[in-house]
Amino acid sequence: MNLNKITKIFLIFFCAVFLFTSVVFLFGESIKKTILKESFYENLVEEVDIRSLIIKGFLLDSPKIEKLEHENKKITFYAEKAFMETFSREYVNEKIILVINDILPLLRKEKNKLQEEVDFTEKKDIFKKHILSKIEDDFPVKGALEENLTHIIPDKIVLNDLLKNPSIVAVILSFQGFYGYFEILSYFILVFLLILIIFLAGFSLSMKIIGTTMMVSGIIFLLSLFSFKNLIYNINEDIINLTIRDDILIATNLFISEVSSLPITYSSIGLIVLMVGVFVGFKEKKDKEYQETT
């Protein structure tokens, strides 16, 4: 099929959009297969001790801990040790999965409110006893210490109260929009581009173009996954705590293991489409040659 210059320009443009949309589509499908799937977190908590992330990312950054540090520099060590003794890994995993199983349906727009409550009253008292037993001799004013410790861990967390925060609601709505895009719009764009390319280039040539583009986009996405993993691995200790970095690396490996089949499958489909285009093109060429000879 002979194409004029303008048609070729449009084809190049549509192929570039198809390539970009394919990569974004694979990213969205990866999110749906991992971040928005309960089983991903069940596997993650088996691999990563979430308690260390809570300690480094929340507990030790508490203003109350920072206030106590001015009186005794060992408070962070004691707080970390008391937390690990109070909250077993099994307990934390159970509560994390409970919270995630409540939040994910909201993000997937399957419900409009959260239902779970996590009560820490009993654990809070145990935590306070653990830490007081360790640092009591180091603090001259035990009353002030107890008052500060009381506010480090909340009595309970009511998940639906999070929806009263406009910033959190804005993030949820943005994520729901993002999810909706990948549920409908990305499929629509890819099909629409496919029809346009077939209209401009004919069936056999368009199959070659689409197949090649799908293969390239799958390879690009797969390389992006491993590049991200390499980036995490090479993060310096000055930027992020090495323990947290290693936990993120474990999560990244789990993410890649869950989604790596997507770009491979997508590229494989692209190869099949390419071969169809080659076969049809070859048949058309033979038919044309036969007609010319007869």
N, C-alpha and C positions, 0 to 999 in steps of 0.2 A: 504494500500500500504506500503510495507516494504522498508525503505530507508537505504542505507549504510551510513557509517560515513562521507565520503567525500561529499555525496549529502546533508546531514544534515548541514555540515559546509557551503556549498554554499548557501543553503536555508536561514540560519541565516544571512549570509552576505547580500544577496539580500533583505531580509526583513528589515534589518537595513537601507540599502540604500533607500528602498521604503518608510520607515517611515520618514527619513530625507527629501527626495524629496517631500513627501506629505505635511510636515510642511512648506517647502519653497514654494511649490505650493500654499498653502492657504495664505501665506504671500503675494505672488505676486498677487493673485486674490483680496486680500484686498486692495492692492495699486491701482489696476485697478478700483475698486469699489468706492474708496474715493479720494486719492491724484490725480488720473488722470481723475477725473470726475467733470465736472463743477458744478453740483447740490450740491456736497459736500460743496463747498466754498460758494454757495448761502445760504445754511443752516447755515454755520459757521459764516458768517458775521451778521446773524440775532441774533446769540447767544453771540458773542464776539464783544466788541467795539475795533476794530482794531486800532483806534487812540492811545489808551494807549500803544499798542505794538510799534507803530511807534515812539511815544514820548520816551519811555524807551530804545528802541533798536537802534534808529537812531538819533532823534533830539537832545537828551541830551548828546549823545556821539560825537556830531559834534565838530571838533577842534575849530570852531568859537565860539561855546558856551563855551567851556573850556577856551578859551582866554578871553572872556568877564567875566567869573567867577572870574578871578583874580582882576577885577575892582569892581565887585559887586556880592556878594554871593547869592543875590536874583534872579539872572538872570534866573536860571533854573525854578524857580517858575513862573516868569513872562512869560517865553517862553512857558511853558506848558499851562498856562492859555490862552495866546494869540492864541496858536495853536488850542485849543479846541473851541475857539470862532470863528476862521476863517474857520476851516474845519469841517463842520457838519458831523455827522455820515452817513447821507444819501449820501453826496457827496463822502466821502472816500469809502464807500461800492460800489458805482457806479464805481469809478475809479479802485478799486481793482478787481472787477468782470470783467471789461473791459480788464485789463492786463492779468488776469488768463485765460480768454477765448481766448486770443491771444497766450499765452505761451503753454497751454496744447496740442493743435493740433501739435505743434512743438515737444513736448516731446513724443507724440504718433506716430511721424514720418508721420503725415498726410500732413505736409508742411515743407519747408526748410528755411523760413524766417519769421520775425515778422513784423507786419504792423502798429500797433497802436502807437500813440504819445499822451502823456499826457501833456497838457499845464498848467503851474502853474502861469503864469505871473500876472493875475488879483489877484489870491489868495495870491500871494507873496507880492504884494503891500498892501493888506488888513492886512496881518499878520504883516508886518513891522509897519503899522500905529497903530495896536492894541498894540504891544509890546512897541513902542515908547511912547504911551500915558500913559503906566503904569510905565515906568522906567525913563522917561525923567528927572525928578527931582533928581534922584539918580546918574545920570551920568554927570560928569563935561564936558565931551567932546562928544557932540552929533554927530558930524561928524564922529568920529571914530566908534561910535556905529552903525550908519547907514551903514557904509562901511562893517562892519562885518556881520550885519544882511542880507545884500544883497546876501551873498554867502551861507547862511544856507539852503535855499530852492532853488533848480534849477529853471530856467525859464521854461524848459520843459524836459521831458524824452522821447527820441526816442528809443523804445524798440529794434529795429533792430541794434542799435549801440552797444548793449550789446554783439552782436555776433562778434564784433571786438576784444573782450577780449579773448585771448587764454585760460585762466583759465576757463572762463564761457563756452566756446565751448567744452572744455575737459569734464566738468561736464555734459553738455547736451548729448554729445556723449556716455558717460558712462551710463547715464540714459536710453538713447534710446536702448543701448545694453542690459541693464537690462530688459527693457520692451519687447524687441524682444525675450529674453530668455523665459520669461513667456508666451509669445504668442505661441511659437512653441516647444522649447526644453523640457520644463517641461512635457508637454503632451506626447511627444515622449518617454522620459525616463520612465514615469509611465507605458505606454502601453508596452514598451520593457521589463520592469521588470515583468509585469503581465504575458507576454508570457513565459518568462524564468521560472518563478515560476510554472506555469501550466505544462511546459515541465518536470520540475524536480519532482514535487509532485503529478501530476495528477489533474484532475478537482476538485473533491470534497475536497481534502485536501488543494489545493491551494486556493479555495474559502474561506475556514475557515481561512487560514493564511492571505490572502489579506483583508478579512472583518475585522478581529481582528486588523490588522495593521492600517487600515483606521480609525477605531473607536478610537484607542489609539492616533493616530496623531491628530485627531480632538479635542480630550480632551486636549492634550498637548498644542495645539495652543490656545484653549479657555482659559486655565489656564494662558498662557503667556500674553494674553490680559489683564486679571484682575491683574496679577502681575505687569505689566507695569503701570497700573492705580494706584495701591497701591504705587508704587515707586514714581510716580509724586506727589501723595498726601502727602507723607512723606518727600519731599525735604525741607531742612531747609532754613530759610530766609537768612542765611549767604551765601548760594550758589546762590539763585535766588530771585529776587523781588517777593513778595507774590502775587501782582496783576497779574504779568506775569504768575506765577505758576498756579493761579486760572484760567486764560484764557487757559493755556495749558491743564489743567484738564478738562475744558469744551470741548475743541477740542478733547481730548482723549475719553471722554464720547460719543461724537457724532460719533467718529471713531468706537468705540466698538458697538454702536447701529446700525451702518450701516453694520458692517461685522460679527457680532456675529452669524448671521444665516448661514454663510459659514461653519464653523467647525461643527455646529449642523447638517446641511444638509449632509456634508461629512461623519460624523460619522453615520448618519442614513442610508446612502447608504451602508456604511461598515457593518452595522447590517443586512441589507437585503442580502448582499453578503454572510455574515456568515451563515445566515439561509438557503440560497440556498445550501451552502456547506454541512450543517448539514443534510438537506433533501435528497440531492443526495447521501451523504455517507450512510445515513440510508437505502435508497432504494437499493443501491449497496450491502449493508450487507444482506438485506432480500433476494435479488435475488441470492446471493451467497449461503445463507443457503438453499434456495429452491432447487437450483441446486444440492447441496450436498445430500439432502434428497431424490432427485429423481435419 
